[in-house]
């Protein structure tokens, strides 16, 4: 296996020092394999993104005539209440489909410049209303969001997607995973709990699925970009 450098190599070297699992070089397997350390760090990066919403992303929608629903990346996990408008300083109002059904019953057939939208992050879609016509076609809507990393750490990608301020948290998660490994030489429930609690103290607890659903459906006002 080729030598690994950059941030990934540094993180694995530091983890091996902490666990006193010093192999001959950065790619030699010890109690935990090289691939396991990479997996633990990737898992930690994703968990930080889910809990702390630290990785910004931009959703860009090019409007299409007679099209109200648009697919977005499956990596998008949260829609921010922020944005900007470079065309006419207009806003889109974030609502729920249930709200539209009760308060704007013609939303499925209204046409024109979109003024409202609702999200379905479970199915990775955003629906706009009114529905764009040929006049609005090719306008661009930009919405700010939070996402999971699009590229995992690997032999060809040594740098995490998130800020370096979270590298210590990635190591804490990796240590929790390492000491949770079901093996006589690696499993240590007390150490695993210690590092998990340190991670939660730094990053925060993960919200329940029900709370996440409520957060996703909470109406909000979103600045957008609408430009020719």
C-alpha positions as CSV (number, residue, x, y, z in Angstrom):
1,X,0.0,0.0,0.0
2,X,1.3,3.4,-0.9
3,X,2.4,6.0,1.7
4,X,-0.3,8.3,2.9
5,X,0.5,12.0,3.7
6,X,-1.4,15.1,4.3
7,X,-4.0,15.5,7.0
8,X,-5.1,11.9,6.8
9,X,-1.6,10.6,7.4
10,X,-1.2,13.0,10.4
11,X,-4.5,12.0,11.9
12,X,-3.8,8.3,11.7
13,X,-0.3,8.8,13.1
14,X,-1.8,10.7,16.0
15,X,-4.4,8.0,16.6
16,X,-1.8,5.3,16.7
17,X,0.2,7.3,19.2
18,X,-2.8,7.8,21.5
19,X,-3.7,4.1,21.3
20,X,0.0,3.0,21.5
21,X,-0.5,1.0,18.4
22,X,2.6,2.2,16.5
23,X,3.1,0.1,13.4
24,X,6.3,0.2,11.3
25,X,4.9,2.9,9.0
26,X,1.7,4.9,8.3
27,X,0.3,2.1,6.1
28,X,1.2,-1.0,8.1
29,X,-1.7,-2.6,10.0
30,X,-1.6,-2.8,13.8
31,X,-4.4,-3.7,16.2
32,X,-6.6,-1.6,13.9
33,X,-6.1,-1.8,10.2
34,X,-5.2,1.2,8.1
35,X,-8.6,0.9,6.3
36,X,-10.4,0.8,9.7
37,X,-8.8,4.1,10.8
38,X,-9.9,5.7,7.5
39,X,-13.4,4.3,8.0
40,X,-13.6,5.6,11.5
41,X,-12.4,9.1,10.5
42,X,-14.9,9.2,7.6
43,X,-17.6,8.1,9.9
44,X,-16.6,10.8,12.4
45,X,-16.6,13.5,9.8
46,X,-20.2,12.6,8.7
47,X,-21.4,12.5,12.3
48,X,-20.0,16.0,13.0
49,X,-21.8,17.2,9.8
50,X,-25.1,15.7,11.0
51,X,-24.9,16.9,14.5
52,X,-23.4,20.3,14.1
53,X,-24.3,21.2,10.5
54,X,-20.8,22.6,9.8
55,X,-20.4,21.9,6.1
56,X,-22.0,24.6,3.9
57,X,-23.4,23.8,0.5
58,X,-25.3,25.7,-2.2
59,X,-28.3,24.4,-4.0
60,X,-28.6,25.8,-7.5
61,X,-31.8,25.2,-9.4
62,X,-32.2,26.3,-13.0
63,X,-36.0,26.8,-13.5
64,X,-37.7,24.8,-16.2
65,X,-41.1,25.7,-17.7
66,X,-44.0,23.7,-16.3
67,X,-41.7,22.1,-13.7
68,X,-42.4,22.6,-10.0
69,X,-40.3,19.9,-8.3
70,X,-36.5,19.7,-8.6
71,X,-34.1,17.0,-7.4
72,X,-31.2,18.0,-5.1
73,X,-28.2,16.2,-3.9
74,X,-28.8,13.3,-1.5
75,X,-25.9,14.9,0.6
76,X,-28.1,17.8,1.6
77,X,-29.2,17.4,5.2
78,X,-30.5,20.9,6.1
79,X,-31.8,24.1,4.5
80,X,-30.4,27.3,5.9
81,X,-32.5,30.4,6.6
82,X,-30.0,32.4,4.7
83,X,-29.3,33.4,1.1
84,X,-29.0,36.3,-1.3
85,X,-30.7,37.6,-4.4
86,X,-28.7,39.0,-7.4
87,X,-31.6,39.5,-9.7
88,X,-34.5,41.4,-8.0
89,X,-33.8,41.0,-4.3
90,X,-36.9,38.8,-4.0
91,X,-37.6,36.2,-1.3
92,X,-39.0,32.7,-1.4
93,X,-41.1,31.8,1.7
94,X,-40.4,28.3,3.1
95,X,-43.7,26.6,3.9
96,X,-45.0,23.0,4.2
97,X,-47.1,21.1,1.8
98,X,-49.8,20.8,4.5
99,X,-49.8,24.6,4.9
100,X,-50.3,25.1,1.2
101,X,-53.1,22.5,1.1
102,X,-55.0,24.5,3.7
103,X,-54.0,28.1,2.8
104,X,-53.3,28.2,-0.9
105,X,-55.4,25.4,-2.5
106,X,-54.5,26.4,-6.0
107,X,-50.7,26.0,-5.4
108,X,-50.5,22.9,-7.7
109,X,-51.8,24.9,-10.7
110,X,-50.6,28.5,-10.1
111,X,-48.0,29.7,-12.6
112,X,-45.5,32.5,-12.6
113,X,-42.5,33.6,-10.6
114,X,-42.0,31.2,-7.7
115,X,-42.7,32.8,-4.3
116,X,-42.9,29.8,-2.0
117,X,-41.3,26.4,-1.7
118,X,-41.3,23.3,0.5
119,X,-38.6,20.7,0.9
120,X,-38.6,16.9,1.1
121,X,-35.1,16.0,2.2
122,X,-36.0,12.4,2.7
123,X,-36.6,12.2,-1.1
124,X,-34.1,15.0,-1.9
125,X,-36.5,17.3,-3.7
126,X,-37.5,21.0,-3.5
127,X,-41.0,22.0,-4.8
128,X,-41.6,25.6,-6.0
129,X,-44.9,27.4,-6.3
130,X,-46.2,29.1,-8.5
131,X,-44.9,26.9,-11.3
132,X,-42.4,28.6,-13.6
133,X,-43.5,29.4,-17.2
134,X,-41.5,29.9,-20.3
135,X,-40.9,33.5,-19.1
136,X,-39.2,32.3,-15.9
137,X,-37.3,29.4,-17.6
138,X,-33.5,29.6,-17.2
139,X,-33.8,31.8,-14.2
140,X,-31.5,30.5,-11.4
141,X,-32.6,29.9,-7.8
142,X,-29.8,29.6,-5.2
143,X,-30.5,28.3,-1.7
144,X,-28.0,27.9,1.0
145,X,-27.8,24.6,2.8
146,X,-25.8,22.2,4.9
147,X,-24.5,18.9,3.6
148,X,-22.5,15.7,4.2
149,X,-19.1,15.5,2.6
150,X,-19.3,14.6,-1.1
151,X,-15.9,12.9,-1.1
152,X,-14.6,10.5,1.6
153,X,-11.0,10.4,2.9
154,X,-9.0,7.9,0.9
155,X,-5.6,7.2,-0.7
156,X,-6.4,9.9,-3.3
157,X,-8.0,12.4,-0.9
158,X,-6.0,13.3,2.2
159,X,-8.0,16.3,3.4
160,X,-11.4,16.3,5.2
161,X,-14.1,18.5,3.8
162,X,-14.8,20.2,7.2
163,X,-12.8,22.8,8.9
164,X,-9.6,21.9,10.8
165,X,-11.2,23.0,14.0
166,X,-13.1,19.7,14.0
167,X,-10.2,17.4,13.4
168,X,-9.9,16.7,17.2
169,X,-13.5,15.7,17.2
170,X,-13.0,13.4,14.3
171,X,-10.2,11.7,16.4
172,X,-12.5,11.4,19.4
173,X,-15.1,9.6,17.2
174,X,-12.5,7.4,15.7
175,X,-11.2,6.4,19.2
176,X,-14.8,5.6,20.3
177,X,-15.1,3.3,17.2
178,X,-11.7,1.8,17.7
179,X,-12.3,0.8,21.4
180,X,-15.7,-0.5,20.5
181,X,-14.3,-3.0,18.1
182,X,-15.3,-6.5,19.2
183,X,-11.9,-8.0,19.7
184,X,-10.1,-9.2,22.8
185,X,-7.1,-6.9,22.1
186,X,-9.1,-3.8,21.2
187,X,-12.5,-3.8,23.0
188,X,-12.5,-1.5,26.0
189,X,-15.9,-0.3,27.0
190,X,-14.7,2.3,29.6
191,X,-12.3,4.0,27.1
192,X,-15.0,3.8,24.4
193,X,-17.5,5.5,26.7
194,X,-14.9,8.1,27.7
195,X,-14.2,9.2,24.1
196,X,-17.9,9.1,23.1
197,X,-18.8,11.4,26.0
198,X,-15.9,13.7,25.1
199,X,-17.2,13.8,21.5
200,X,-20.8,14.6,22.6
201,X,-19.6,17.3,25.0
202,X,-17.7,19.0,22.1
203,X,-20.1,18.4,19.2
204,X,-23.5,17.9,20.9
205,X,-26.0,15.1,21.0
206,X,-27.7,13.8,17.9
207,X,-31.3,14.8,17.5
208,X,-34.0,12.1,17.3
209,X,-35.6,11.2,14.0
210,X,-38.9,12.9,15.1
211,X,-37.2,16.1,16.0
212,X,-35.3,16.1,12.7
213,X,-38.6,15.7,10.9
214,X,-40.1,18.7,12.7
215,X,-37.1,20.8,12.0
216,X,-37.2,20.0,8.3
217,X,-40.9,20.9,8.1
218,X,-40.7,24.2,10.1
219,X,-41.7,27.1,7.9
220,X,-39.0,29.6,7.4
221,X,-38.1,32.6,5.2
222,X,-35.3,32.0,2.7
223,X,-33.4,34.5,0.7
224,X,-32.7,33.2,-2.8
225,X,-31.0,34.2,-6.0
226,X,-33.2,34.7,-9.0
227,X,-31.3,35.8,-12.0
228,X,-31.4,35.7,-15.8
